C-alpha cells in the first residue's frame, strides 16, 4: 500500500507487526478482544461491521485512495464490453447506481470510473465500485500514526 507508506514516512509513524489471518471474522474477534490494534479493510465490509456492532467498532482514517472492483471481459468480446459499459453509464447517469449503492452498502460513492480499464496500459487491479480502505478503530486503543 504505497499511500500508507507515504503517510507513515511523512508522519514518522511505523506500521508495527503485520499479522495475516485466514478470514476477517477471526481478525475482527482479535480486534474486539484487543489482540490487534487495527485492521485494514475496504469501506463496505467495515460499514457492515459497524452497523452490526457499533458499540465495539468504528472506522478510522483512510490509508489509501479509492480502489475498485471489476468484471473481467474476454478480449474477443467488444460487444459485451460496450454493453456493460453502457449499462453502468446508464445506472450512474440516471442515479440508479447511487440508489443501489445506498440500499446495499449504506452509502453511495460519487466517483466511480466513467470508462472501463483495459489490460496493457496502466492497469488498476479493479473497476466500477469504489472501495476506500480504512483502518479500525482509532478510539479503541489502537496507535497507528
Phi and psi in degrees as a GROMACS rama.xvg file:
@    title "Ramachandran Plot"
@    xaxis  label "Phi"
@    yaxis  label "Psi"
@TYPE xy
-58.7871  -37.3217  UNK-2
-65.2758  -37.2418  UNK-3
-64.8262  -42.6288  UNK-4
-59.9005  -41.1841  UNK-5
-64.3614  -44.9818  UNK-6
-58.1952  -44.6378  UNK-7
-65.2238  -43.1999  UNK-8
-62.8736  -45.1169  UNK-9
-66.9252  -31.5184  UNK-10
-94.5336  -9.26548  UNK-11
76.4297  12.6907  UNK-12
-83.579  172.625  UNK-13
-138.668  155.55  UNK-14
-72.3948  -37.5627  UNK-15
85.5751  -169.575  UNK-16
-70.2026  136.083  UNK-17
-102.95  128.672  UNK-18
-117.783  140.818  UNK-19
-105.54  142.547  UNK-20
-125.731  154.243  UNK-21
-71.0645  -37.137  UNK-22
-151.137  153.728  UNK-23
-62.9637  -36.4732  UNK-24
-55.4814  -35.781  UNK-25
-65.6491  -45.1371  UNK-26
-70.8059  -34.5206  UNK-27
-64.6708  -37.0681  UNK-28
-64.1452  -42.9235  UNK-29
-66.1458  -36.6153  UNK-30
-63.9496  -46.3084  UNK-31
-62.7705  -31.6291  UNK-32
-94.6008  6.67763  UNK-33
77.9683  13.4587  UNK-34
-81.9946  -18.8804  UNK-35
-132.126  154.786  UNK-36
-88.7072  -28.6316  UNK-37
-160.332  163.286  UNK-38
-131.259  138.446  UNK-39
-103.913  125.025  UNK-40
-153.066  173.641  UNK-41
-85.3631  164.112  UNK-42
-63.6585  -36.7637  UNK-43
-65.026  -53.1077  UNK-44
-66.0237  -31.3786  UNK-45
-62.5379  -46.4181  UNK-46
-62.4984  -38.9204  UNK-47
-60.5479  -45.5055  UNK-48
-61.9316  -43.1185  UNK-49
-65.5074  -39.4317  UNK-50
-62.8  -38.0835  UNK-51
-74.0715  -35.9795  UNK-52
-139.329  63.5931  UNK-53
-65.4351  -20.2516  UNK-54
-77.1484  -12.7719  UNK-55
-113.633  -39.0824  UNK-56
-119.652  151.643  UNK-57
-151.353  156.762  UNK-58
-78.5824  145.672  UNK-59
-109.382  -154.568  UNK-60
-74.3942  137.137  UNK-61
-64.1578  137.571  UNK-62
-115.328  9.39299  UNK-63
-160.009  168.122  UNK-64
-80.4507  -170.529  UNK-65
-59.888  146.123  UNK-66
-122.482  163.342  UNK-67
-133.844  151.372  UNK-68
-104.261  158.505  UNK-69
-143.841  164.35  UNK-70
-112.497  117.717  UNK-71
-69.818  144.686  UNK-72
-125.94  142.723  UNK-73
-64.648  140.683  UNK-74
-59.5973  -31.1467  UNK-75
-90.6329  24.6883  UNK-76
-132.481  64.7882  UNK-77
-63.1399  -27.7728  UNK-78
-64.6715  -41.2096  UNK-79
-64.9798  -43.8413  UNK-80
-59.4481  -45.1618  UNK-81
-62.1734  -44.1641  UNK-82
-60.5207  -49.761  UNK-83
-65.1221  -42.5531  UNK-84
-61.3653  -46.2986  UNK-85
-63.4071  -41.0819  UNK-86
-62.4574  -47.5241  UNK-87
-65.7207  -37.726  UNK-88
-62.6499  -42.7124  UNK-89
-61.7456  -46.3187  UNK-90
-59.3301  -44.4827  UNK-91
-66.4064  -49.4955  UNK-92
-67.9187  -30.9197  UNK-93
-82.9205  -11.0559  UNK-94
89.5927  -6.6094  UNK-95
-67.2344  -34.551  UNK-96
-60.6495  -45.7311  UNK-97
-62.0645  -40.1088  UNK-98
-61.796  -44.7569  UNK-99
-66.6937  -40.429  UNK-100
-61.8342  -44.1688  UNK-101
-60.0054  -45.3997  UNK-102
-63.1199  -47.5307  UNK-103
-94.9306  -26.2724  UNK-104
-110.425  -9.78273  UNK-105
82.4626  2.20384  UNK-106
-164.238  161.143  UNK-107
-111.16  155.768  UNK-108
-115.363  118.862  UNK-109
-90.0059  7.58034  UNK-110
-129.741  42.7813  UNK-111
-69.0126  153.586  UNK-112
-57.8702  150.984  UNK-113
-102.855  -8.86703  UNK-114
-134.49  153.199  UNK-115
-72.4503  156.376  UNK-116
-94.9726  141.155  UNK-117
-114.308  143.2  UNK-118
-66.3989  145.751  UNK-119
122.256  -49.8096  UNK-120
-90.8144  -147.517  UNK-121
-70.5662  114.447  UNK-122
-113.891  112.454  UNK-123
-67.8427  161.311  UNK-124
-69.7019  -23.4262  UNK-125
-139.607  -173.267  UNK-126
-144.92  -74.0356  UNK-127
-92.4227  -52.6928  UNK-128
-83.9908  140.289  UNK-129
-85.4214  139.939  UNK-130
-141.109  105.969  UNK-131
-87.6439  130.894  UNK-132
-82.3766  138.279  UNK-133
-130.767  166.24  UNK-134
-112.742  154.56  UNK-135
-124.939  155.733  UNK-136
-104.816  140.019  UNK-137
-72.9941  -29.4213  UNK-138
-104.789  10.1216  UNK-139
-111.024  33.6477  UNK-140
95.1593  -1.37074  UNK-141
-80.3905  130.04  UNK-142
-107.992  118.899  UNK-143
-119.131  -59.6759  UNK-144
